[in-house]
Amino acid sequence: MLKRIANSTGNILMNQQIDLLDEEQQQINDWLTLVARQQDQHAFSQLFKFFAPRIRSHGLKKFTNEAQAMELVQETMMLVWRKATQFNATKGKGSTWIYTIMRNYSFDMLRKILSNKEDLMSEDLWPMLDVEEETEDEDHLQTRHLFLYMDNLPDLQKQVIQGIYVDDKTQQELSDELSVPIGTIKSRLRLALVKLRDMMEEK
């Protein structure tokens, strides 16, 4: 008897929790609809209060940086405001739609961060390509060492280094020439630079 009462109570609590979640989702959908149709600032404020802490938490896990986490919050919610008319409540939950915007923008941020790191690494690793007032013997020695290091790279990484730093091609030109996405070129470049720097430091 007690077991049946306990099970019954548990079912009631579970149903109440489901109802609560449904009401929450409906409220989010209603706020989004008001923003889309009327540019309702109060509704947007409610969305911001609800999602900002959650987006910030996601940003801190992704970037471990408060400024970047807050950038993710601001840019995500700005996109929600601008794109609210694209939300269709019949095709999914408002929270899912907003988190999709958040993830897409976080990927953009990560790509920018990676690109900046590659640029900094490149500048740090390749001062030899812009050496001033060096003797012909010194320049020849550095060039010879460069090619020795390059020969130790995997073929695909060597191909990218050769194209960018020896043949003076852009990443986009290499992408077009090799028929691979530019993201693949960037990835190969990053791995190659790390390996080259490690080899040069060892020497």
Protein Blocks (a to p, Z undefined) as FASTA:
>chain_A
ZZmmmmmmmmmmmmmmmmmmmmmmmmmmmmmmmmmmnopaklmmmmmmmmmmmmmmmmmm
mnopaklmmmmmmmmmmmmmmmmmmpcfklocfklmmmmmmmmmmmmmmmmmmmmmmmmm
mmmmmmmmmcghiafklmmmmmmmmmmmmmmpcfklmmmmmmmmmnopafklmmmmnopa
fklmmmmmmmmmmmmmmmmmmZZ
